[in-house]
């Protein structure tokens, strides 16, 4: 708190105690009267009763020759009077910042050693902290960003935030490679986002199944969620772990289908499409409909529609029989290669 020459206390936000506005937001009446006083050289005390802020902010002072009149304080003097406490606080805060830096400097080296000892893994809790770390990592990226984005339709707000973060990187020549699930091909929001960033070095592919989100910048830092609500994430800077995650990405990338290469849901000679083949594999593994839908990035209704088509193709009359027929049909005996494969650039 600062004490003004007018006698009132002024908070750090410039708000006069007990008065409805700050000096930086001088009311219309106060502004008019102060201007009038400056032009005339004085103003009647009775005329400013409707604007007590002029006295409280020390813009007027009593006329020494006549108590019924007030004289204006020149703007240059009033400005200096109000700037002085602010400059004094700035100086004090700068001094404090230097002291804090000196205090924590010995701990910075210890922290760096500790980070090395914990394999370069930082736990980020809360969306704000996660997004701040992501923004910093992407702003420092110089070469390539690899991203894995499971799930189907994406929220438009999240895509807008991603676009704001990605566009500056694309403009300076950073390469982007992004993996979505096949269901993203039916998301207008995702397709619009891809269209807006497609002018740069951007490649997008889709695949039937992705486990979790992954972001890697320049093969030096990676981010992965560690809770389903995505409120906690890991920032990984250990070179060995980051290289391993890059290899995982490349493994999936080689098996994914470029977004601009038609539909991946082609029906094979046995009447079973790629997505139904993926569902059959998960059914045999014992996953319920909800888990299958989540793994493949689709809603439960769509998943059950594919299960019904699979049952029709195999001639199944019940869920229990479907599992048996899948096992007997041999459709899982051979690798059901996706239409992307390694042949795509």
N, C-alpha and C positions, 0 to 999 in steps of 0.2 A: 504493500500500500504506500502511496505517495501523498504527502500533504501539499495541496496547491497553495498559491499565495492568497487565494480567495478564502482560505480557511477550511474548505471541505476536504475530505479524504478521497483520493482518486485511486481506484483499483488498477491492477496491471492491465486491464482491458480498457482503461480510460473512462469508465462509467462513474459518474458523480454519485456518491452515497446519498440516497434518499431522493435522487432526481431521475426522471424517466429516460434520459438519453445521455450519451457520451459527448465529449467536446467535438469529436470527429463527425458527429451527427447533429450538429447544431440545428435546433428547430427553426422553422420558417420565420416565426415571429422574432426570435432572438437574432437571426441573421439580418432581418430587415432593420431592426432597431440599432444593432451594432453598426451597420453600414450608415444609417442616418446620423449616428453620433460621430462617426469618423468624419463625415462631410461637414457637419455643423460645428464640430469641436466640443460639443457637450450635448446633454439630453436631460430632460426633467426626470427626477427620480420617480414621480408618479407614473410616467409613461412606460416604465420598464417593469412595473409590478407584475405584468402578465408574462414576463420572461425572466424569472429569478436566476436562470442559468447564466446570464451575463455577469452577475456579481459573483456567483458561485465559481465560475470558471475564470475569474479575475480579468474579464474583458472590459470592465468598467470599474472606476474607483471614485470615491466621493470628491466633489469639487471643494478644495480647501477654502475658497472664498464664499461659497454659498452651499449650505447643507441640502438645499432643495434640488441641486443639480448634480449630475454625474459626468465625469470626463472619460473618454475612451482611452484604453491602453493601446498604443500603436501596435499593429499586427506583428511587426518584427520582434518587439519586446515580448508580446504575449506568446508567440511561437517559441522564443528562446526559453521562457519560463516553463513552458510545458514540455519542451524537449529535454531540458536538463535532467529531470529525474529519470526519464527513459534512458538517456545516454549513460547515466550513472549506473542504472541497473544492468545495461548491456555490458558495461565495463566489468561490473562485479560478476556477471555470469560467465564472461570470457575468462576471468581469473579463476573461477570455480571449475570451468571445463579443463583448464590447464592442470589444475590440482588433481582433478579426477583422472586425467590421462596419466599423470605421473604416478598416481596411486595404483592404477591397474596395470601399468606397463610390466612390472615384474611377473604378474600373473599370466600375461599373454603368452610368454615363452612356455610356462608350465602348462597352459591350456593346449598349446600346439603339440607338446610332447604327449599330453593325455590323449589328444585326438589320434595321434599316430599309434598309441598303444591300444586304442579301441577300434583299430582297423578303419579309421576314417568314416565312421558311421555316426550321423547326427539324427536324433529323434526330433521330429517337428510335430508339435501338437497344436491343433486349431487351424482352421482354413486360412486365417489371415497370415499366420506365420508360414504355412506351407506355400501360399501364393507369393509371399514376399521372397522366399528362397528361390522359387521357380522364376520369378521375374528377374532376380539378380543373375541367376545362372544363364538364362536365355539372353539377357542383355550383354553378357560377356562372351557369348558364343560367337565363334569366328568361322567355323567350317561346316558342321552338320548337326542337325537335331533329328533324333530318332524317337518316334512316339508310337505307343501301342494303346489303342482306345477301344476297349471292349464295350459291348452293349449295342442297342439298336439306335433309336432316335435320340438326339442330343438336345438339351435345352438351348433355346435360342440365345438366352442371356450368357450361358457359358461359351457358346460359339463366338459371340461378339467379343467377349473378354479375350478369348484365344486369338481372334483376328487382330485385335489391338496389340497383343503381345508379339504376334508372329510377323505382321507386316513389315516392321522396321528391319527385322533380320533378313527377310526375303529381299528387301530393297538393297541391302548391302551384300547380297550374293551368298548368304548362308543356304545350304542345301537342306531340304526337308524330306524325310521319308516317313509316312504314316501308315499304320495298319489299322483297319477297321474290320468288323465282322460283315459278312455278306448282307446282313439285314440293314446295314447303313445305306445300302444302295436304294432303299425305299424311303429314306428320310429326306424330305425337301430341305430341311434346315442344314443337314450335313452336306448335301449336294451343293447348296448355295454357298456354303463356306468354302468348299473345295474349289468352286468356280472362281471365287474372289481371290484365292491365293495361287491359282494355277499359272500365273504369268511368270513366276520365278522358277528356281530349281526345285520344284515340288513334285514328288511322286506319291501316289496313293494306291494302295492295294487292299483287297479284302480277303478274308479267310473265314472258314466256317466257325472255328472255335478259338477264342482267346481267353486266357485265364484272368489276368488283371492288368491294370494300367502300368505303363512304364514310359519314362521320359529320360533320354540320354542326350547330353550336350557335349559335343566335341570329344566323345569317348573319354571324358575326364570326370564327369559327375552324372549320377543317375538318381532318379526319384521313383520310389515304389510305395504304394499304400500298405499299411499293415493292419487296418481295420476295415470292416465292410462299409461303415458309414463314412470312410475316407476322412476322418477327423485327425488321424495320426498317420504320418508318413516317415519314411527313412530317406535321408540325403546321404548318398554313398559316394565317397571319393577315393576309396581304396582302389588302386589301379587294377589289381587282380580281379576283384569283384566286378568292377565296371567292364573289364574285358570279357568276363564270363557272360554278363547280361547282353553285351553287344553280340556275342555268338548266339545267344538264345534268340535275339531279334533277327539275326541273319538267317537262322534256321527256319523261322516262321515266314520271313520275307520271301525266301526261295520257293515256298509252297503256296504263296498267296497269288491272287489274281489281280492284275491291274484294273483299276476302276473303270477305265475306258474300254475294256475288252468285254463287251457283252455281258450276259448274265452267267453267273457260275452255277446256277441251278439247272444244269442240263440233265435230261433224263437218259440214263444208260440203256443198253439193249435189254436189260432185265426189267425195265419199267420203273426203276428206282432212281430217284434223283440224288445228287450229291448231298443235299441237306438231309434227305431221308436216310441216306447211308450213315451220316453222322449221328442221327437220332437213334438208328438201330444199334450202333455201337454203344451209345450211352445207355440204352435200354438194357442191353445184355450185361452192362456193368452194374446194373441195379439202381440207376438214378430215377427219381420220380419226375413227373412232368415239370414241376416248378423248377427243379434243379437243371433239367435239360434245357428249358427255355432260357434260364439265366446264363448257362454256359454258351449257348448259341446266339445270345443277344436278341431274342424275340420274345413276344408276349406268350402267355400260357395258351391262349386260344389258338394262335397260329401254330404253336407246337403240337397241340392236340389234333389240329386239322392235318398236319403232316403225318402224325401217327396213324390217323384213320386211313389216309391214302396208302401208307405202308402196309397196313393190315389188309386193305383191299387188293393190293398188288400181290401179296403172299397168300391170299385166301384165308385169312384168319378170322375166326368168329368171336374170339375173346382175347383179353389182354394176356392171360396165361398162355394161350395157344400161340400168340404172336411171338413171344420170347422163344418158344420151342421152334417155330417155323423159321425165325431168323437164324437160329443156330443150325438148323438142318439145311437151309437154303444154300449155304456156302457163300453168301454175299459178303461176309466179313473175312473170308479165307484169304483173299488177295487184297493188296493195297489198292484202295479206290482213289487213284491219284486225282487231285483237283485239276481243273482245266487250266490253271496258271502254270504250275510247274516251274522248272528251271529255265525253260526256253524263253521266258519273257525277260526283257532287259531290266 
